[in-house]
Amino acid sequence: MKIIYHLQEIRTEKQLTMRELADRSSVSRTEISDIENGKIDVKLTTLCLLAEALGVPSDKLYSTEK
């Protein structure tokens, strides 16, 4: 099962840059970029920080694909 992150989609809907999201979430811009580009797996704590900064439930940030 593959996890697909919708971080970039939601971030752009909210009209936030990576830097703005990084400032709001305390997650580095580099880490946000790596998540959006599928380069790293996301820790639950990071996912929660990003979801809170975006004002969405954490489960909205990802979906699974078989």
Secondary structure as UniProt FT lines:
FT   STRAND          2..5
FT   HELIX           7..13
FT   TURN            14..15
FT   HELIX           18..25
FT   HELIX           29..36
FT   TURN            37..38
FT   HELIX           44..54
FT   HELIX           58..61
FT   STRAND          62..65
//
